[in-house]
């Protein structure tokens, strides 16, 4: 599409092309390595569904994963977010949540661009999102030889009021044959599927779970034409969703799902939130 941003680098590890849709969520549309597409593409190319959770790699801010019932309290004030996820098949109460933040389908402003890097920003206050605490999300992408470096941060608004916030990335990788993954612990989930706040020993997959993890995660492909992908991050929370037969999501996050209710983080001028993730091959 004509509004896409395209970053490209030709190096010893091949030609890497990263396509970013700034207009629709600042999402990585595709990572192409010598003609091999690494991400699940948009179902429709000509008119992408920027509200869809199931393709590309999109930023999550100011929360990652679900916020239970779309509700949280901050300094004694109750907040109600737009519900955009129904985990029931029949509208069962208690299964509707606010998911993946406010910016994954919104327009981002390009602050600076070169042939191999781009910086973007987007306000967290978006129409009908229910988020009224201000703040700005910032992204930076840089393509290097054999890797892509992603940065995601939150800054408070002009009034400098502290806000609660978490960030993360949600990439939909073409299904690997296996994962190298050694988490320290896993969050216990309740009957609704959200973290209770208690940590337990990691279970065997398949997963739709949040883990405490500080080590790189590698996606292995037995296909000789497809490179293995290693993800590393200064995030200490990772969500792995590998139940679909066609894709696996490995999501580096600064905190767990429902963090506003489980383990809220205060972001301010003196306590900024900035995280990075590196995709290597």
Secondary structure, DSSP 8 states (H G I E B T S, - for coil): -TT-EEEEEEETTEEEEEEEETTTTSEEEEEEETTEE-B---S-SSS--TT-SSSSEEEEEE--SEEGGGEEEETTEEEE----EE-SSS--TT-EEEESBSSTTS--EEEEE-SSEEEEEEES--TTS---S--EEEEEEEEETTEEEEEEEEE--TT---EE-EEEEEEEEE--SEEE---SEEEEE-TTSSEEEEEE----SS-EEEEE--S-EEEE--STTS--EEEEES-SEEEEE--SSSEEEEEEESS-TTHHHHS--EE-SSS-EEEEEEEE-
